[in-house]
Amino acid sequence: MEKHDGKVAVVTGGSSGIGFAAAKRLADEGAFVYITGRNREQLDKAATIIGKNAAAVQGDVCKFEDLDRLYALIQREKGHINILFANVGFGAYVPIEQITEKDYDSTFNLNVKAVLFTVQKALPIFKDGGSIIINASTAASKWNPAFSLYGATKAAVRSFARSWAMDLKDRKIRVNAVSPGPINTSAHERSVGDTGNVEELKKHFASIIPMGRMGEPEEVASAVSFLASDESSFITGTELFVDGGQAQV
């Protein structure tokens, strides 16, 4: 019997990077996983790779109608959700002097507002005793040059995990945050934009991480699977760092 047999999971941003790795891990361990994303081609490819235990639902987590459509589909097909990994998030390196209102709105809408309503709208079909995992970041705890906007959004969702753990305790729904350090994904590379050389940035991160390297998406997926499982049955409201010691040492 696999760790997540019979469970229904939702992973937002499940077509690439950490989201894809987490969705694949949960499916490999027995869960049926719904993955979301905006790019239909990339999403379908990811679902095909994951296999029969996955379904792709195209949508934008910033749009309420897309979230409503996602959960209505799951209710019709499965009736409930046991696991939710609110994974979607993005940030760019922008010094404070250059932050615009558009930067602020887009970053907080995706990283904070979308997380709030991704979770809230799932609750009517969320099974008591389930597990919600929010993707936070070491950026909420450690100084990163020109990354203040992103760090502030991740501090907000870390606070969500604490508060929601109390809000949902009577339903025995556990809420935790997983906080990756620098992870080797295409999204991480895109966040650099025109501000610097990707390879130089990777070398920099390797030099400041105690383990001497960036992390891999599969390593975060392992933490997500643990927090989604009964192995973490006495853990709620916490922040699990997957950062090679970056925020710890």
C-alpha positions as CSV (number, residue, x, y, z in Angstrom):
1,M,0.0,0.0,0.0
2,E,1.4,3.4,-1.0
3,K,1.6,6.4,1.3
4,H,-1.2,8.3,-0.4
5,D,-3.5,5.5,-1.7
6,G,-7.0,6.7,-2.2
7,K,-6.3,10.4,-1.7
8,V,-7.2,13.2,-4.0
9,A,-4.6,16.0,-4.4
10,V,-4.4,19.3,-6.0
11,V,-1.1,20.9,-7.0
12,T,-1.3,24.4,-8.5
13,G,1.5,25.2,-11.0
14,G,2.0,21.5,-11.5
15,S,3.3,21.6,-15.0
16,S,7.0,22.4,-14.2
17,G,9.6,22.8,-11.5
18,I,8.6,22.2,-7.9
19,G,4.9,21.7,-8.7
20,F,5.6,19.1,-11.3
21,A,8.0,17.2,-9.0
22,A,5.5,17.3,-6.1
23,A,2.6,16.2,-8.3
24,K,4.6,13.3,-9.7
25,R,5.8,12.2,-6.2
26,L,2.2,12.3,-4.8
27,A,0.9,10.3,-7.8
28,D,3.7,7.8,-7.6
29,E,2.7,7.2,-4.0
30,G,-0.9,6.5,-4.8
31,A,-2.8,9.8,-4.9
32,F,-4.9,11.0,-7.8
33,V,-3.5,14.4,-8.6
34,Y,-5.1,17.4,-10.4
35,I,-2.5,19.8,-11.7
36,T,-3.2,23.3,-12.8
37,G,-1.4,25.8,-15.0
38,R,-1.9,28.4,-17.7
39,N,0.0,26.7,-20.5
40,R,-2.2,24.0,-22.0
41,E,0.6,22.3,-24.0
42,Q,3.0,22.2,-21.0
43,L,0.2,21.1,-18.7
44,D,-0.9,18.2,-20.9
45,K,2.7,17.1,-21.3
46,A,3.2,17.0,-17.6
47,A,0.1,15.0,-17.0
48,T,1.1,12.5,-19.6
49,I,4.5,12.0,-17.9
50,I,2.9,11.6,-14.5
51,G,0.6,9.0,-15.8
52,K,-2.9,7.6,-15.1
53,N,-3.1,9.1,-11.7
54,A,-3.0,12.7,-13.0
55,A,-5.5,15.1,-14.7
56,A,-4.6,18.5,-16.1
57,V,-7.0,21.4,-15.6
58,Q,-6.0,24.5,-17.4
59,G,-6.6,27.7,-15.5
60,D,-5.2,30.8,-13.8
61,V,-5.2,30.8,-10.0
62,C,-5.6,34.6,-10.1
63,K,-9.0,34.2,-11.7
64,F,-11.9,33.2,-9.4
65,E,-13.9,31.7,-12.2
66,D,-11.0,29.3,-13.0
67,L,-10.7,28.2,-9.4
68,D,-14.4,27.7,-9.2
69,R,-14.3,25.6,-12.3
70,L,-11.5,23.5,-11.0
71,Y,-13.2,22.7,-7.7
72,A,-16.6,22.0,-9.4
73,L,-14.8,19.5,-11.7
74,I,-13.2,17.8,-8.7
75,Q,-16.4,17.6,-6.8
76,R,-18.2,16.0,-9.8
77,E,-15.4,13.5,-10.4
78,K,-14.0,12.7,-7.0
79,G,-16.3,14.3,-4.4
80,H,-13.5,15.7,-2.2
81,I,-9.9,16.8,-1.8
82,N,-7.4,15.4,0.8
83,I,-4.3,17.3,-0.1
84,L,-3.7,20.8,-1.5
85,F,-0.3,22.1,-2.4
86,A,-0.6,25.8,-3.1
87,N,2.5,26.1,-5.1
88,V,2.2,28.9,-7.6
89,G,4.4,31.9,-7.1
90,F,6.9,34.0,-8.8
91,G,9.2,37.0,-8.1
92,A,11.7,39.1,-9.9
93,Y,14.8,40.8,-8.7
94,V,13.9,44.5,-8.5
95,P,15.7,47.0,-6.3
96,I,13.4,49.2,-4.1
97,E,14.1,52.3,-6.2
98,Q,12.7,50.5,-9.3
99,I,9.6,48.8,-7.9
100,T,6.5,50.0,-9.6
101,E,2.8,49.7,-8.7
102,K,2.4,47.1,-11.4
103,D,5.2,45.1,-9.9
104,Y,3.6,45.3,-6.5
105,D,0.1,44.4,-7.7
106,S,1.2,41.5,-9.9
107,T,3.5,39.9,-7.3
108,F,1.0,40.2,-4.4
109,N,-1.9,39.0,-6.6
110,L,-0.1,35.9,-7.6
111,N,1.8,35.1,-4.4
112,V,-0.7,36.1,-1.7
113,K,-4.2,36.8,-3.1
114,A,-4.2,33.7,-5.3
115,V,-3.0,31.5,-2.4
116,L,-5.7,32.8,-0.1
117,F,-8.5,32.0,-2.5
118,T,-7.0,28.8,-3.8
119,V,-7.3,27.5,-0.2
120,Q,-10.6,29.2,0.7
121,K,-12.4,28.0,-2.4
122,A,-11.2,24.4,-1.8
123,L,-12.6,24.2,1.8
124,P,-16.2,23.2,1.0
125,I,-15.0,20.0,-0.6
126,F,-11.9,19.5,1.6
127,K,-12.1,16.4,3.6
128,D,-11.6,16.7,7.4
129,G,-8.2,15.4,8.4
130,G,-6.6,16.5,5.2
131,S,-3.4,18.5,4.7
132,I,-2.7,21.9,3.1
133,I,0.8,22.8,2.2
134,I,1.8,26.4,1.1
135,N,4.9,27.0,-0.8
136,A,6.8,29.8,1.0
137,S,10.5,30.6,0.7
138,T,13.7,31.3,2.6
139,A,13.3,34.8,1.1
140,A,10.8,35.5,3.9
141,S,13.6,34.9,6.5
142,K,16.9,35.8,4.8
143,W,18.0,39.1,3.2
144,N,18.2,38.9,-0.5
145,P,19.4,41.9,-2.5
146,A,16.6,43.4,-4.7
147,F,14.2,40.7,-3.6
148,S,12.2,42.5,-1.0
149,L,8.9,42.4,-2.8
150,Y,9.0,38.6,-3.2
151,G,10.2,38.1,0.3
152,A,7.3,40.2,1.7
153,T,4.8,38.0,-0.2
154,K,6.4,34.8,1.2
155,A,6.3,36.2,4.7
156,A,2.6,36.8,4.2
157,V,1.9,33.2,3.2
158,R,4.0,31.9,6.0
159,S,1.7,33.8,8.3
160,F,-1.3,32.3,6.6
161,A,0.0,28.8,7.5
162,R,0.1,29.7,11.2
163,S,-3.3,31.4,11.2
164,W,-5.1,28.8,9.1
165,A,-3.7,26.0,11.3
166,M,-5.8,27.4,14.1
167,D,-8.8,28.3,11.9
168,L,-9.1,24.7,10.6
169,K,-8.0,22.8,13.7
170,D,-11.5,21.7,14.6
171,R,-11.7,20.0,11.2
172,K,-8.4,18.4,11.9
173,I,-7.0,19.9,8.7
174,R,-3.3,20.5,9.1
175,V,-1.7,23.6,7.4
176,N,2.0,23.9,6.9
177,A,4.5,25.8,4.9
178,V,7.4,24.4,3.0
179,S,10.2,27.0,2.4
180,P,12.7,26.1,-0.3
181,G,16.0,27.8,-0.7
182,P,17.4,28.4,-4.2
183,I,16.1,25.5,-6.3
184,N,17.3,24.6,-9.8
185,T,14.2,25.3,-11.9
186,S,13.5,27.3,-15.0
187,A,11.3,29.7,-13.0
188,H,14.3,30.5,-10.9
189,E,16.3,31.4,-14.0
190,R,13.4,33.5,-15.3
191,S,13.3,35.5,-12.1
192,V,16.8,36.8,-12.9
193,G,15.6,38.4,-16.1
194,D,18.0,41.0,-17.3
195,T,19.5,41.7,-13.9
196,G,22.4,39.3,-14.2
197,N,24.0,36.2,-15.5
198,V,22.2,33.0,-14.6
199,E,25.3,30.8,-14.2
200,E,27.0,33.5,-12.1
201,L,23.9,33.6,-9.8
202,K,24.0,29.8,-9.4
203,K,27.6,29.9,-8.4
204,H,26.8,32.7,-5.9
205,F,24.0,30.6,-4.3
206,A,26.2,27.5,-4.2
207,S,28.8,29.6,-2.3
208,I,26.4,30.8,0.4
209,I,24.5,27.5,1.0
210,P,26.2,25.4,3.6
211,M,25.7,22.2,1.5
212,G,27.5,23.9,-1.4
213,R,24.9,23.5,-4.1
214,M,21.4,24.5,-5.1
215,G,18.5,22.2,-4.4
216,E,16.5,20.1,-6.9
217,P,12.7,20.1,-7.3
218,E,12.5,16.5,-6.2
219,E,14.0,17.4,-2.8
220,V,11.2,19.8,-2.2
221,A,8.7,17.2,-3.4
222,S,9.9,14.8,-0.7
223,A,9.1,17.4,2.0
224,V,5.7,18.1,0.4
225,S,4.9,14.4,0.4
226,F,5.9,14.1,4.1
227,L,3.7,17.1,5.1
228,A,0.8,15.6,3.1
229,S,1.1,12.2,4.8
230,D,0.2,10.7,8.1
231,E,3.9,10.6,9.0
232,S,3.5,14.3,9.9
233,S,0.2,13.8,11.8
234,F,1.4,15.9,14.8
235,I,2.8,18.7,12.7
236,T,0.8,21.8,11.9
237,G,1.4,25.6,11.6
238,T,5.1,24.9,11.0
239,E,7.6,25.9,8.3
240,L,9.8,23.2,6.9
241,F,12.9,24.5,5.3
242,V,14.4,22.7,2.3
243,D,17.3,25.0,1.8
244,G,20.6,23.2,2.3
245,G,21.0,25.0,5.6
246,Q,20.8,28.5,4.1
247,A,18.4,30.0,6.6
248,Q,19.6,27.8,9.5
249,V,23.4,28.2,9.7
